[in-house]
Amino acid sequence: APPTWTLREDWRLRTGGIEILQIQGLTVTADGGILVAAGQDRQVLRFAPNGRHVFTTGREGRGPGEYTVPQLARPTGDSVWVYDILGRRLTVVGPNGRFVRSVDLTGGRKLPADGSPRSGRLTVGFIPVFVSSQGDVVGWTTVPAANASATDEQLLIRAARDSTVTVLTTRPAVTFN
């Protein structure tokens, strides 16, 4: 006889009427809760292990506590690192959902006004490799070259809890034409 499947609900997010659009990242926290990076809404939502909505943080923009497109949210201790793919920065959010600090990942170089790489070139945003027990995030980011004839650089960086960024190594970025 063919197998019989039974559908049952194990867990449900109780959003309190909040519609979550364009999920860019979903992470399980150490206590079993959920972090959701909602790209279209430019927000990060935190849910308790029982599915209850704990907080929503962020809005559209480039200022403190604002995001262009929050892509990843990773817990570290009682805080959360949020990667903003177009803003090219990491933002630290405290356990209450409030902005703590941001770390610029562009190496101080100016990006085009829309935050995108130069036309015709594909670059890779921040790719976290790991979060240390001290809360430092290590990952790859690509920095656009100063001019169109130069090669973009990929940087392996460490963004520390104190907001300092250290370049650990560099290599030419992979480009696709």
C-alpha positions in Angstrom: 0.0 0.0 0.0 1.2 3.5 -0.7 2.4 5.5 2.3 -0.1 7.6 4.1 0.8 11.2 4.9 -0.7 13.2 7.7 -0.4 17.0 7.8 -0.2 18.6 11.2 0.9 22.0 12.5 3.9 21.8 14.7 4.7 25.5 15.1 3.1 28.8 14.0 4.5 32.4 14.0 2.0 34.6 15.7 2.6 37.9 13.9 -0.2 39.9 15.5 -1.5 40.8 12.0 1.9 41.7 10.6 2.3 40.5 7.0 5.8 39.4 6.3 6.8 39.9 2.7 10.0 38.9 0.8 11.8 36.9 3.5 15.5 37.5 2.9 16.8 35.4 5.9 15.5 33.2 8.6 17.6 32.1 11.6 16.9 30.0 14.7 18.2 31.6 17.8 20.0 29.7 20.6 16.8 29.6 22.7 14.7 28.2 19.8 13.2 31.6 18.7 13.2 32.8 15.1 14.7 35.9 13.5 13.2 36.9 10.1 14.8 39.5 7.8 11.9 40.9 5.8 13.5 42.6 2.7 10.5 44.4 1.3 9.5 45.9 4.6 13.1 46.7 5.6 12.6 45.1 8.9 13.9 42.3 11.2 11.3 40.5 13.3 12.1 38.4 16.4 9.8 35.6 17.5 10.0 33.7 20.8 10.3 29.9 20.8 6.5 29.6 21.2 6.0 31.7 18.1 5.0 34.9 19.9 6.1 38.2 18.3 8.8 39.8 20.5 9.9 42.8 18.4 10.2 44.4 15.0 13.1 46.7 14.2 14.0 48.8 11.3 12.5 50.8 8.5 13.5 52.0 5.0 16.5 54.3 4.9 20.3 54.6 5.4 20.4 56.1 8.9 20.8 54.4 12.3 18.3 51.5 12.6 17.3 51.7 9.0 17.9 49.3 6.1 17.9 49.3 2.4 17.5 45.5 2.2 18.2 43.5 5.4 19.3 40.2 4.1 20.7 38.2 7.0 20.1 38.3 10.7 22.4 36.3 13.0 22.2 36.1 16.8 25.3 36.7 18.9 24.9 36.6 22.6 21.9 38.7 23.4 22.3 40.9 20.3 21.6 40.4 16.6 23.8 41.3 13.6 21.8 42.3 10.6 23.5 42.6 7.2 22.1 45.2 4.8 23.0 44.1 1.3 22.6 47.4 -0.5 23.7 49.6 2.4 26.8 47.4 2.7 26.9 47.5 6.5 26.3 45.3 9.5 23.9 46.7 12.2 23.8 45.4 15.7 20.4 45.3 17.4 20.1 44.8 21.1 17.8 42.2 22.8 15.0 44.8 23.0 15.2 45.4 19.2 16.8 48.8 19.6 19.7 50.0 17.4 23.1 49.6 19.0 25.6 50.4 16.3 26.5 50.0 12.6 29.7 48.8 10.9 30.5 50.1 7.4 31.7 47.3 5.1 32.7 49.4 2.1 36.2 50.2 3.4 35.3 53.9 3.3 34.8 53.8 -0.5 31.8 55.6 -2.0 29.1 53.5 -3.6 26.8 54.7 -6.4 23.7 56.5 -5.0 21.5 53.4 -5.3 24.0 51.3 -3.4 24.5 48.9 -6.4 27.8 47.9 -8.0 28.8 49.7 -11.2 26.6 48.8 -14.2 27.6 45.6 -16.0 29.5 44.2 -13.1 28.2 41.6 -10.6 29.7 41.7 -7.1 28.9 39.6 -4.1 27.6 41.2 -0.9 28.6 40.2 2.6 28.8 36.5 3.1 29.3 35.6 6.8 31.6 32.7 7.5 31.0 32.6 11.2 30.2 34.5 14.4 32.7 34.0 17.2 31.8 33.4 20.8 32.9 37.1 21.5 30.3 38.3 18.9 32.7 39.1 16.1 31.4 38.4 12.6 34.0 37.1 10.0 33.0 37.1 6.4 33.7 38.1 2.8 32.6 41.4 1.2 33.3 42.8 -2.2 34.4 46.4 -2.6 34.0 48.1 -6.0 37.2 49.2 -7.7 38.0 52.9 -7.9 37.5 52.9 -11.6 36.0 50.8 -14.4 39.4 49.5 -15.6 40.4 48.2 -12.2 39.4 44.9 -10.6 37.0 44.8 -7.6 38.5 43.5 -4.4 37.1 40.8 -2.2 37.9 41.3 1.5 37.8 38.8 4.3 36.9 41.0 7.2 36.3 40.7 10.9 33.6 43.1 12.3 34.2 43.2 16.0 31.6 43.9 18.7 33.2 47.3 19.3 32.5 48.2 15.7 36.1 48.0 14.5 36.6 46.3 11.1 39.8 44.5 10.4 40.7 43.3 6.9 42.2 39.8 7.3 43.1 39.2 3.7 42.2 40.4 0.2 41.9 38.8 -3.2 40.6 39.9 -6.7 36.8 39.6 -7.0 35.2 37.2 -9.4 33.3 39.1 -12.1 30.8 37.8 -14.6 30.3 39.4 -18.0 
